[in-house]
Amino acid sequence: MVPIAFGCVLLASSAAAVSAQDPDDRGAPIVAYRLTDDESIQVDGHLDDAAWESAMPVSDFTQQEPVEGGTPSWETVVRIAYDSDDLYLGVMVYDDPEGIIANQRERDAFLFSDDKFAWVLDTFNNGRTGYNFEVNPAGAMTDGLITGSGGGFGRGGGFGGVNRSWDGIWDARTQRLEDGWSAEIRIPFRTLNFDPSADSWGINFQRSIERRQEEILWRGHRRNQGLNRLVNAGVVTGLTGMTQGIGLEAVPSGIASWQNTPANEDPNEFPVDISLDLNYSVTPSLRASLSFNTDFAEVEADERRVNLTRFPLFFPERRDFFLEGSSVFTFAPSSNPNPFFSRRIGLNRGEQIPINIGARVTGQVGSREIGFYQMRAGSHVLADGDRLEPEDFTVARVKQQFFEQSAIGVMYTRRATLRDSTGFAPADRHTVGVDLDMRTRRFLGDNNLEFEAFYVWNSDPAPDAALDPGEERPTWGDLTARGLRFNFPNDIWSGSVSYREFGDDYDPAVGFVARNGFRRVNPRVGWSPRPSWDAIRQLSFNVSYQGLWELGTGILEEREWQFRLLEIDFESGDNISFETTNKFEFLDQQFEISDGIFVEPGDYSNWEYQIRGRTASRRLVSLFGGVNLGGFWDGTRTRFDARLLIRPTPGVNLSTGVERNDVSLSGGDFVTNVFRFEGGFDPSPWVGLTTQLQWDNRSEVLGLFARLRWILTPGNDVFLVYSHNWQELGDDLIEDPNEEGFRTLSRGATVKLNYTYRF
């Protein structure tokens, strides 16, 4: 309790220092222009509508990179207008037209390789959560939810704390001009949650000039600030009379599929289905949703990975229904107790489980953020023949804000499995947790400091099971996880220290836990100087330690020292780093690391050496990857991974990736390989073809996923999806076709149409 009390006092004193200073340190606001009844803006990328002449321009941008506080190479001018239904941005980006880089056209592409204009909206003006948007000169659009759990520093704030899988309904058009490029953006107020009683929002703008590796911002240009740290954003005022209509949105979807499984008695199926999502804005800041017969046919396959550990791998959520408003469900994100993991709903062993009906409420009531799910997953027979009974899921979350950036939250989850044909049903499984998140940007001046603490309990996973003689019920400590973390995320000096305990029986039924039964201490310190050398922007050195002890016996299970000997960020955008790691592991029981190859119990101590590098992503051909060499359990491992990205022409992206582990152990030798190919063809920002081909020699499955997306208008989409999985029968990836090297396991095609009606 002493560290928690110390953290609270430290952060509270810094928060008090903020309130004691000038509260209006966000610069002069931008005043949004209200369109008159006879004015309108046609979103075509040309800033020739008369209303833009009346809107207030802002152009006082400041360099963050390469010179903090420097003058931008080119001017950027932004204007904001609105009517009762929509918010408009008009942006003039002055530049040398021959130097503009715009290769990406895909919706939701990462635009790190291109010139771009980005902006954030803090619609509650609370410095915590909001929306992130980007557009490049080719009209490619991407967006995300700012969760308040990150933000980073340098390069405009990075992308930490932004969930980029969210798809909002908005529109943007761009034009290439003789003196640069321009953009017009329309964001319907129905796309956003906001406080209708407030006439001011937080807002900020960032421009990237990729060939110069230059980042400029309107506000928050310091390197320990950035675009996604909303507390450093500026202000837009004059917003009144916005409407969301009656607040009702209906999104019906029609799905028609063909599924072929040759091993089945009847190999062909032709399912046809209809799903419906209903969204209602209870208030402009609180949204309720119902989903019937939810379908995720268009969601891409997870990236294939080979697991050489004893613990399960974590895969991110990709489904829109669970991404909308998901920021409220983040729980102690730097410590990862994960009492709620949405992929526990509707997914099992990689298979999609039908969701018959789901309800969701997310948003803000006063200074509280709230989130709620009630879901019913239907029965399902898995590919291995196991039958899953219907299940009900309940998730509730409340976060109370206090001080400038801090919050305390409570989370509850319940998982209930319905009775099977014999009348048996396991007991309901419950989880309750509380987390504290305190932040200040005024520690010892203008440094960032963060403090996080959490405590989670889950019910006994088998309360009715018969106990063996002498066996005791799990204690409160066995069923809980607790921890705290200090973080100092700043540009030149950074560091953190954390402490966590996960009980032996900590296993939230709607959460994700890779490992339990341990006590872990993890300090880290980093130094990243910026020398005055022409070719080098920044150097980085850091050292971290991790000690992990078995919770019951106190036996040291892991000890790891990691040294980043040198990392170099070049002015060109290229990067190279050198690291070495010393790791001790105690293994108390045998485990199978590969087919027929076991690692025996005992003590293992090894050194590993790593070199990694990447070339600037703006280039037509770019490469990143690395090599790891060193000890591995009682033998050695050489790990190699690389990705080659080729952009032969705007709108075409081709990438190949490989990961290879060559392992030699006393119990035997083995090699793992993963190959990936991804291709994208986007003739315009509204039509895109994505292909993904993956193979690994552990599963010996070659998987193909292809998706054509046609955006008729924002919110109205047509998807054509084809997937095919082959089982490799021989020893090699490519064999003589006459030998039938691959056998089809399954294949299928789906047509899906989404249409959004707003009332």
N, C-alpha and C positions, 0 to 999 in steps of 0.2 A: 504493500500500500504506500510505502514511502516514495518510490519513484512516481506513482500516479499523482500523489499530492504535490510533489515537486514539479511535475510537468504542468499541472493545473495552475500552480502559482506562477510559474515562469511564463506560460502563455497568457494568463490573465493580466499579468503586469504589462506585457507587451501590448495587449489589446487596449489596456487603459491608456498606454502611451499614444496609441493611434487616436483615441477619442480626444486626448488632450491637445493634439496637433490640429492644424487646419483641416477640417473635414472635406473641404473642396480642393483636393490636390489632384483632380482628374482633368485639369485644363478646362478651357472654355468649351461649352457644349455645342453640338450642332443642332440647329432648329429645323425640324421636319416641316416641309411646306404642305399645307392642306390644299388639295385640288378643289377648285370651285366646281359648281354643278355643271358648267359648260366646258370644263377642261378634262382631258383624258391623256393617257400615255399609251402609245402603241409600242409593245415590247418587240423591237426588231434590231436592237443594237445601235441604231442611229440616235444620237442625242439631239434630235431636231424638233421635238415637241416643245411647244411654247412654254409649257409648265416648267421645263428645266431652266429657263431664263429667270424664273421667279424664285427658284429654290436656292437656298444658301450653299455656296461652295466651301469646301474645306480642303486645304492642300498642305497643311503644316505637318508633313511627315518627317520622321527622323530615322537615320540609319541605326540598326542594331548590329548588323554585320555588313562589311568587315570592320567598320569603325563605329564603336558605340558612341552615339551622339553626333555622328557625322551628317553631312548634307547629302541627300539622295542624288544619284547620278541623273535621274530624270524626274520630272514633276508628275504627280498623281492628283487628280481632282475628283472629289466625291460629292454628290448631291443626294438628298433624301426627300422624297415626296410620298404622300399617302392619300387615300380616300377612305371611305368607311369600310371597304372590304379588303384592301390590299396595301402592302408596303412596297415602295419602289426605290431602287437605287440606280443612279446614273453615274457611271464611272468613266473618266477619260484618263487613259494610261499612256502618257507620252513616252516615245521610245524611237530608236532607230529601227525602221521596219525590216531591215536586212538582218538584224540581230535577234529578232523575236524567235523564241523556241516554243513550239506548240505541237507536240507529236501525239498526245493523247486525245481521244474522243469518247472513250467509253464512260458511261454513267458510273459514278462511284470509283473511278480509277484513282490510284494514288498519284498526285500531280507533282511529286518531288522533282521529276525530271524536266518540268516545263516552267515557263513563266506563268505566274498566276496572280489573281487578286482574291484575297480571302477576307472574311469578316465574321464576327461573332455577335450574337444577340443575347444579352442577359435580360430577358423579358420581365424578370421580377426585381431587377436591379439590386440583387443581393450578393453579387460577387462569388457565387457558388456554382450554379448550374445554368446551362443555356444551350445555344445552338451554334454550330460551326458550319460555314458554307465556303465553297471555293469554286472559282471558274477560271478557265484558261483562255487564251486568245482564240482557240478553235471551238469554244463553246462547250467544252466538257464540264460537267457539273458533278460536284461531290458534296456530301453533307454528313453531319454527325451530331451526336448528343454529347455535350460536355458534362461529364459525370461529377466533376468536383474532386476526383480522386487523383489528379495529376496535373500536368500542364507543362512541366519541364522548363528548360531555359535554353537559350541559344537557338539559332535558326528559327526565330519567331515563336519559340515555345514548344517546338516539337509536336508530337501527336499523342503524348501521354494524357490519359484521362478523357479521350474522345472516342466514343463508340461510333465508328464509321460505317457500321452495317445498317444504321437507321436510314430509311428513305422517306424524306418529306416531299410534299407536293408543292413545287414552286417552278418557276420558269426563268430562263436566262437566254439572252441572245448577244452575240458579239459581232464586231466588224473590224476587219483589218484596214488601217488607214495609212495615209502617207506620212503622218507624224506619230504613229503608234497604233493603239487599238482601243476600242471602246466597248462597254458592256452596259446592257439594261437588264435589270433584275426585278421580278415581281414575286413577292411572297404573300400568299393569302393569309390573313389573320386566322383563318380556320386551321391552318397548319400548326399554329403556335399556341402554347399555353401562356397566359400573361395575366397580370393584375389589372383589371379594368378601371380601378380607382386611381391608378398612377399614370401621370402624363409623361414620365421619363423612364427610359430603359438604359441599361448599360449597352455600349456598342464599341467596337474597335475594328480597325482595318489594317491589313497587312498586304504588302506587295513583294513578290519575289522576282528578281531579275537573275535568271539561272546562269547565264554565261559569265556573270560577274560574281556569282555566289553572294548576291546582295539581298539583304532583308531590310525593309523599311516598315515602320509602324506609325500609326497616328498617335496612339498613346501606349504607354508601357514598353518603351523601346530599350530599357535596360536589359542586360543579358540574364539577370535573375528574375525577369518579368516575362513578357511574351504575350502572344495573342490569346492563348487559352487560359491564362491566369486572369479570370474575369474581374478580380478585385482591382486590377490595374487598368481596366477599360475606361474609355471616355463615356460621355452621356449624350443621348439624343433626347430632346425635349419637344413639347408641343403636340404630343400624341393624345388626341381626344376623339370621342365619338366613333371608335372602332367597333365593328360588329362581327359576329360569327354566324349571322343568320339565326335560325332557330337552333343551331348547334348540332344538327343531326347529319350523320354521314353513313351511307349504305354502300358496302363494297361486295357485290355478288361476284362469285367466280364460277366459271364452268370448266370442268376438267373431263377430258376424254383420253383414255389410255389404251395401249396395247402392251401386254406383258407376256413374255415367252420364257418358260423355264423347261428346257428339254427333258430334265430328269422327272418331271411330274407326269402322272398318268394322262392328264389333260394339259398339255404344255401351254396352251394359249388362253389368255383371259383378256376381256375387253371391258374393263370397268369404266363407267361413266358416273360422274358425281357432280354435285353442286354444293358449294359452301357459301356462307354469308357472314360478313362482319358488319356489325352495327356499332357506330361510335356516336356518343352524345356528350356534348359539352355541358355538364351540369352547371358550371360557371366557366368563364373564360380561362380559369386557372385549374379546373378540375374536370377530367375527362373519364367517362365510363364507356366500356366496350363489352359487347357480346359477340362471341364467335361460335358459329354452328358448323360442325363437320369440317373443322379446320384442315386445310391441305397445304403442304409445303413442297409440291412437286418441282418447283423451279429452283430450289435451294441447291447450291453446288455441293459436290461431295467434299468431305474433309480431306485435308492434305494427308497423304500416306506417310507414316513414320514407322521406324523400326525401334522397338523398345528393348534396350539392353539393361534395364534396371529391374528391381523387384517390385516396382510400384506402378500404378496406372498412370496413363498420360492424360493431360487436360486438353480438351478441344473447345474452342470458343463457340458461343451461340451465334447462329446465322439466321434464325427465323424471325421475320418481321414482327409477328405478334408479340414475341417476348423481348423485342428490342425497343418498341415504342414505350417511352417513359421509363426505361429500365434503370436510369441513373439512381432513382430512389432506392433500388434494391442492393446497391453496392454496400458491402459490410466489411469494415476494416480491411480495405483492399490491399494494403501494403503487407499485411500479415497473413492473409489467405486462410482464414478459418473456414470460409465458404459454407455457412449454414444453409444457403440457398444457391442452387445451381440449376438454371431453368432447363438444361438438357436432361434432367431427370424426369421431365414431363414429356411424354410423347416420343421418347427415344429409348431403345433398349438393345444393347449389343449391336449398335449400328443400324438397327431396323426402325422404321417409322411406325409408331403405334397410333392408331386412329384417336383423334381427340373429338369426342362427340359434341361437347359444348364447353365453352370457357367464358369466364367473366373477368374483367379487369377494371380497376379504378386506379388512376395515377394522377398526380398533380399536387397542388399546393392550396392549403387553407390557412390564411394568415401567414405566420412564420413557421408553419409546419409543412413538411413534405409527407405525403402519404402514398402508399402503394398497396394493392390488394389483388390477389388472384384466387379464383375458385374454378378448378378444372376437373372435368371427368374424361379420363382415358378409357377407351373401350377394350373389350377382350381381343386377344390376338394370339395366333399360333406362330411361334418363331420358326426360323428355317431349320433349327435342330429338332423341332417337334415339341418343344416345351410350350405349354399354354399359359398365357398371362390372363389373369382375371381383371375385370374392370377395377379402376382405382380412382379415388377422389384425392385431389391435392388442394390444400389451403395454404396461402402465403399472405402474411400481413406485415406491413412495415410502416413505422412512423419515425420521422427525424425532426427534432426540435432545434431550430437554429438559435444561436446566441453569439454575442460579440460580433466582430466583423466577418469572420470566416469559419466560425466553429459550429459544431452541432453534436447532439447526443441522440442516439437512436435505439429503437427496440425492434426486434424481428421475431415473428412466430411462424412456424410451419407445421403442417400436419399431413400425414400420408395414411390413407385408409384403403385397404384392399377389401373388395367385396367378397362374399362367400363363394366358394367353388361348388361343384355339383354334389360334394359330400357334406356340404354345410359348414366346412371349416373356413375360418378367416383369421389371419394373424391380427394381433392387437394393433390398434392405431399407434403410429409412431409420431412423437411430438419433439419439437426443438424450439428453444427460447434463447435469445441472445440480446445483449446490450453492447453498444460500442460508442466510444467517445472519440471525436475528431476535432482537435484544436490546432489552429494555424494562426500565424502572424507574419506580416511582411515588414515588421519594424523591430526585429530582434537586433540589438546592438547597432542601431542605426536603421539601415534599410535592407537587412538580410532576411531571408525566409527561414522560418523555423516551424516544424510540424511535430505534433504529438498525437499518437494513436494508442488506444487501449480497448480491449474487448474481453467479454466473458460469455461463453455459450454453453448451454446444457441440452442434452438430448435424452429422451426416455430410454429405459432399458430395452435393448433391441429384442430380447426374448424373455419377457417377465414371467411367462407361464411355463417356461421350459423346466423340466425336471433337473435338479442339481445333482451332480455326482457327490458321493459321500465326502464331507469335509469342504466342499466347494461353497464359496460365499458369493452373495449377490455383489454386483459391481457397486463400488462406493460412489459418492457424489463426485469425488475427484476423478474416478475412472470415466465418468460420463460427461466430463466438461473439458473445455479448452479455454485458455486464458493467456493474455499476453499484452505487451506494450512495446512501443517503438518511438524513438526520437529520430527525426530526420532534419538534416541541414542542407537543403537542395539549392546550392548557389554556384556561381560560375567558376571562380578561381579555386575556392576551397569548398569541398562538400564532404558529407559524412553521415553516418547513421549508426544506431545501435538498437538492437531489438532483443527481446526475451519472450519465448513462447513455451507453453506447456500444453500438450494434447494428451488427454487421458487414454488409457488402454481401450476403452469402449466408446470413445468419441467417434460417432459415425452418424451424422445427420441423414435422415432418410430421404430428404429432398436436397441434399448438399453434395459436396465433393471433398473427400479427404484422401490424399495419396498415402498418408502415413500417420500413425498415431502411436501413443505410448512413449513419448519422448519429451525431453526438456532441451531447449536449444538457445544458445547465445550467439549473436551474430553482429559484431562491430565492423565498420568499414570507414576508411578515410581516404579522400582523394584530393589531389592537387593538379590543377589544369592551367598552367601559365600560358600567357600569350606573348611570345617573344616578338621583338621587332625585326623579324626576318622576312624577306620578300616572298619566299615561296611557301612559308609555313604559317598557318593561321593560329593553331593551338596545339600544345602538347598535353598529354594526360598521363598521370601516374597514380596508381592507387593500390592499397593493400586491404584485404578483408580476411576475417577469421570466422570460422564456424565450428562451434563445439556442440555435439549432440549426445546426450546421455539417456540411457534407458530409464524411464520414469520410476519404475518400481525398485530396481536394483542399484541404480546409479552408475552402472557400467558405461564407460565411454564407448559409444558405437561409431561415431564419426568425429574426425578432427580434420579440418581443411584450412590451409593457408593458401590464399590466391594473391599473386603479385602481378599487377599490370606493369611490366617493366618499362614499356614505352608505347604510347599511341600518338600518331601524328595525323592531324587534319591539315591537309594542304590547301592553299588558296584556290587550287583548281577544282576542289571538291573530292579529290581522291583521299584515301585513308589507308593506313596500315597500322597494325598493332602486334605486340609481342607479349605473351603472358606465360607464366609458369605456375603450376599448382602442386602443392604437396598434400596428399590425402591419406589419412589412416581410416580403415574401416574394420570393425569387428562384426563378424557374421556368426550368429548363434545357431543357425540351421542351414542345411543344404538347400540350394535352389538351382533350378534348371535354367541356364542362360540361353541355350540353344538345344535343338533336338539331340537328346542323348549326351549332352555335355553339361556337367554339373560343377558348381563352385562349392567347395567343402567348407564347413565351419572353421573359423580361425581368425587370426589377425593378419591384416594386409596393409602395407604401407608402400606408396608409390609416388613418383614424380611424373608429371606430365607437362609437355611443352607445346605451345600453340602459337601459330602465326596466322593472322587473318588480314584480308585486305579487300578493298573495293575501289572501282573506278567511278568517276562522276557519272551519275545516272542520266545526265543530259545528253551524253554521247549516243550516236546511232548504234554503237556496239558497246555494251558495258558488261563488266564481270565482277562478281564478288564471291568470296569463299575463303577456305582456310584448311590448314592441316594441323592435326593433333598427333603427337608422338609421345609414347611413354608407357609406364607400367599400368597394368590393368588386372586387378585381383592377383593371382599368382603367376601372371604372364605379362604379355604386352599387347598393345593395341595401336594400330595406325588408322586414324580416321581422316577421311578426305571428303569435303563437300564443296560444291561449286555450282554457280548458276550463271548462265550466259543469256543476256537479254539483247535482242536485235530489233531495231525499229527501222526497217528499210524505207518506209514512207509513212507520213502521218496517217494514223488510223489503223496501222498494222503493227502488232506486237507479237514477237515470237520469243519464247524462252525455253531453255532446257536446263534441267537440274539433275544432279547426281549426288548421292551420298553413299559412301563405301566405308565399311568397318572391316578391317582385317585383324582378327583376334587370334592370339596363340595362348592357350592355357595348358596347364598340366593334364587336364582331363580331355583335351582335344583342341583342334583348330577349326575355325569356321570363318566364313566371310558373309557379310550382309550387304546387299545392294538395293538401293531405291533409285528409280529413274522416273523423271517427270518431264512431260512436254506440255506447254500451255501455249495456245495461240488465240489471238484476238483480231477480228476484222471489224472495224467500225467505220462504215462509210460516212456516218454522221453521228452526232450525239444522241440520236433518237433510234438508231438501228444498230444492233451489235451482235456479233456471233462470237461465242466463247467456246473453246475446246480445251479439254483437260485429259491427258493420258498418263496413267501411273502404273508402275509395276514394281514389285519387290520380291526378292527370292525367299522371303520367309513364308509369306502366304502363297506365293507362286500364282498370284492373281493379277492379270492385266485388266485394268479398268479404264473405260472410255466414258467421258461425260461431255455432251455437246448441248449448247443452249443458244437459241436465237431469241433475242428480245427486241420487240418493236414497241416503242413508246408512242402510242397514237397521240395522246396529249398527256401532260403530267397527271399521274394517277390512273391512267387507262393503258393497260399493257396487254400484249399478246406474247406468250411464251411457247416456243417449240423446243421440246427437250428429248434427247435420245441418250440412252445409256446402254453399255454393253460390258459384261464381265466374262473373261475367259480364264480357265484354269490351265496352267502350264503342265503338260504331261511328261516332258523330258527334262534334261539337265540344263538346257540352254534357252536363252530368251528367243533366239531366232533358230528355227529348225527347218528341215526339209518339209515342205507342205505335204508331201506324200506320207510323211510319218505322223501326221496329225499332231503337231507340236502343241496346239492349243485346242481346248474344247470349250464350247460355250456353256457357261453356267446359267446366265440369265441375260436378257436384253429387253428393252422396252422403249416405247415412245409415248410422249404425252403432249397434248395441246391444252394450254390453259389460258383463259381470258379473264382478266380483272377489269372491272369498270367501277368507277367511283362516282356516286351521286351525292351531292351536297345540297342541303336544304337550309 
